[in-house]
Amino acid sequence: MQLPLNPMQGVVLAAALMFGTAAYAHHGWSWTQDEFFELKGKIAAIYIGNPHATLDVDAQGEVWRVEMAPPARTIAAGFTEEVAKLGDAVTAIGHRSREEAEKRMKAVRIIVGGKRYDVYPDRLPPA
């Protein structure tokens, strides 16, 4: 038996479906290319917070958004705001956006000061 929705219930249901789908797509890997990608540059911004940690990396004058894991997983990998500072050299290894014009990637490994932080160790490239 289907119950009729009043207009307000319909708006709430539509919003839940729209935002729920956007959040799911945002957190997955489907927006990234399959091949591994390496980005080198200098840290322009550090954010350790929800929904996931991010670095802004200046790579030869182009600023890239490097998405990492959710905060708990990023911190468990050893990457905290204390291990890096603005201007530090950084290497990010992961997968770039399928949209070539978009300067964004999802990192599986971050290297700062010669130390590796594997935020998604199960997705690392074969040795």
C-alpha positions, 0 to 999 in steps of 0.5 A: 500500500502506497501512502500519498506524500504531502508537498513538504514530504516530497521536498524533503524526500527529493532533497535527501535523495539529491544530497545523498547521491552527491555525497556518495559520488563525492566519496567514491573513486569513480570520479578518478582515473584508473592509472596512478598519478604523481604530483610534486609541489609545495603545500599551499594549504592543509585541512584535517577535517570532515568529510576528508583531509585535503592539501592544496598543492602549488605545482609550478603555479597551478594549485591542485586539490589533493584529497586524502582519507577521512580525518581518523584514517589520515591521522592513523596513517600518521599525517597530522597538521604537525608533520607538515607546514605551508611551503613544504615540498610534497609528493602525492601519489594517487589518482587524478580526476577524470576531468582533465581540466580539473586540478584535483586528485585523490591520494593514496600516499603523501610524502613530506620530508622523506616520510611516507604517509599511506592513507589508503595502503590497500590501494598502493601501486604494486612495488 
